[in-house]
């Protein structure tokens, strides 16, 4: 499963519940962990204003941790 996150500056606004970027990052992290639990390969793309990171799909928990870390850094969570 390839997950794509667009975390450029237009995503950094929201409501009283939270920023769109944080909501998107949390949703993608949950989808990634669900795919990993189903033994699917997980990878993705995170695009920000100054960051573009590609993570190749692999099996295992480590790639989910890497993807979630990149999401947290980019989303400002």
KAHU-V787172 format. One line per field, one symbol per residue. phi: phi as a letter, one per 20 degrees, with the letter a starting at -180 (. if undefined). burial: b if it has 9 or more other ideal C-beta (glycine too) atoms within 8 Angstrom, else e. A space follows every 50 residues. Layout:
# KAHU-V787172
phi: ???
burial: ???
This chain:
# KAHU-V787172
phi: .ddccddfgfeebadfeqfffffffffffffffffffemefcbrccdcfc cccdcffbeoffffffffffffffemf
burial: bebebebeeebeebeeeebbbbbbbbebbebbbebbeeeeebbbbbbbee beeebebbeeeebbebbbebbbebbee
